[in-house]
Amino acid sequence: MIRIPVQNPDGSPVMPTKASRVRRWVKQGKATEHWNDADLYYVRLVAEPCPNRSSYCYIKKIFFFLS
């Protein structure tokens, strides 16, 4: 499964997402397509994401697994 990098409107990175979701976001106008200097494709969100969604649980699982 291909994951596409995602940025907030201010340019800060967030969790990558599936290509199918990126296509839907671009079609609905929720994100814009961009390419960096190395010709890597990424999307930038138009609006800020909901603050109640975060990757804290995912990060917590990784640290628990590594310790």
KAPE-V92877 format. One record per residue. N is the residue number from 1. RES is the residue in one letter. SS is DSSP state (~ for helix, > for strand, _ for the rest). Layout:
BEGIN
N_RES_SS ; N_RES_SS
END
This chain:
BEGIN
1_M__ ; 2_I__ ; 3_R_> ; 4_I_> ; 5_P_> ; 6_V_> ; 7_Q_> ; 8_N__ ; 9_P__ ; 10_D__ ; 11_G__ ; 12_S__ ; 13_P_> ; 14_V_> ; 15_M_> ; 16_P_> ; 17_T_> ; 18_K_> ; 19_A_~ ; 20_S_~ ; 21_R_~ ; 22_V_~ ; 23_R_~ ; 24_R_~ ; 25_W_~ ; 26_V_~ ; 27_K_~ ; 28_Q_~ ; 29_G__ ; 30_K__ ; 31_A_> ; 32_T_> ; 33_E_> ; 34_H_> ; 35_W_> ; 36_N__ ; 37_D__ ; 38_A__ ; 39_D__ ; 40_L__ ; 41_Y_> ; 42_Y_> ; 43_V_> ; 44_R_> ; 45_L_> ; 46_V__ ; 47_A__ ; 48_E__ ; 49_P__ ; 50_C__ ; 51_P__ ; 52_N__ ; 53_R__ ; 54_S__ ; 55_S__ ; 56_Y_~ ; 57_C_~ ; 58_Y_~ ; 59_I_~ ; 60_K_~ ; 61_K_~ ; 62_I_~ ; 63_F_~ ; 64_F_~ ; 65_F_~ ; 66_L_~ ; 67_S__
END
